[in-house]
Amino acid sequence: MAVPAKPASLVKKETRATALASKKKASSAKLAVLRAARRKEIVKRTAKYYKQYEAADKEEIRLHREAKANGNYYVPAEAKLAFVIRLRGVNNIPPKPRKIMKLMRLRQINNGVFIKLNKASKEMLRIATPFITYGFPNLKSVRELIYKRGFGKINGQRVAINENSVIESALGKYGIVCIEDLIHEIFTVGPHFKQANNFLWHFKLSCQRGGLRVINNHFVEGGDFGNREHFINNMIRKAN
């Protein structure tokens, strides 16, 4: 008995499926090559940033030692970056500090944001000081905050930064394509700091382990609010 020929429709369907499979395979191979090249580029960038951080630390140590050897004091440059945390709720806050905290995106207790320090931002911090605490974060604090509690803002939505493509889709046009680029831009207060900081959703920190001391007193008086300079890093460790 002769085997009947395949229907024309089935032959067309199989041909189409084969063509699509080969096209998909070629596309997947091309994407894999592109991803491998991108990963290689990201590793190079990260290594370059680490070298810059290490060189900056060594230069700082050298200047300290040189000044001490000459009987002088080394005064480091003023900080360019601050991390601000809201300490107080919504009750009994005057209109001006309330507006400033709204501009800084500090809408709830334990919200935190990065701020570029200039004349205007320092004045805003001064006015809102009784309701916030702030200081100068180090590289470890910036990295831990972004890796652990960093979320992006895309089309007004809070999006988890679980892959570099999330960052690249929003900040790729500024040359920020991976999380290490984002950390570097924030920590060094680079030329696209504004765009990078606006992309980051405000940080929602936990209550500080061990609690606060005296919320109505300034930090230098044994309290909590106000400028705590590099001691903000200790608070970030306890609240992150």
Residue, then its C-alpha position, 0 to 999 in steps of 0.5 A: m500500500a502506497v504511503p500518502a503524500k503529506p498535505a501541502s499545508l503540513v509541508k508549509k507548516e514544517t518548513r516555516a517551523t524549521a526556518l523560525a527555529s534556525k532564525k531563533k538559534a542564530s539570534s540566540a547565538k548572536l545575543a550570547v556573543l553580545r552578552a559575553a562582550r558586554r560582561k567583559e566590558i563591565v568587568k574592565r570598567t569595574a576593575k578601572y573603578y577599583k583602581q581609581y578608588e585605591a589610588a585615591d585612598k593611597e594619595e590621601i594617606r600620602l598627603h597625611r604622612e607628608a603633612k605630619a612629617n613637615g609638622n603640619y596638618y592635612v585638611p581633606a577636601e570638603a565632602k561633595l556627597a551626603f546621605v540624609i535620613r528622616l527621623r521624625g513623623v508628620n506631626n508638629i513640623p513647620p511648613k518650610p522644613r516639611k516642604i524641604m523634606k518633600l523636595m528631598r523625597l523624604r516622605q516617611i520615617n527612615n527614608g534616605v536619599f543621596i544629596k549633592l552638597n552645594k550652597a543651596s542644599k546645605e541651606m536646605l539641610r540647615i533648615a530641616t536639621p531638627f527632623i533629619t540626620y545626615g553625614f558623608p557616606n564612604l564607598k562601602s556604605v554607598r555600595e551596600l545601600i545600592y546593592k541591598r536596598g536599591f530600586g530604580k524608578i522607571n515610568g514612575q514605578r518602583v522597579a527592582i534592580n535585579e539586572n544591569s539591563v534595568i539600569e541601561s534602559a534608563l541611564g544608557k544614554y549617559g554612559i551608565v550601563c551597569i550597577e558599578d557605573l551607578i555606584h561610581e557616578i553617585f560616590t564621585v558625584g559625577p557629571h550625571f549625578k542628577q540623572a543617576n540619583n533621580f533614577l534611584w528610588h528613595f531608600k526605605l531603611s529599617c529601624q536602627r538596631g539598638g534604637l535611637r538615643v535622644i531624638n530631640n537633641h543634636f548629635v553633638e549633644g548626645g542626641d540623633f538629629g543633625n550632621r554626624e559627618h562620617f559617623i553616618n556610616n555606623m547608622i547605615r550599617k545598623a539600619n540597612 
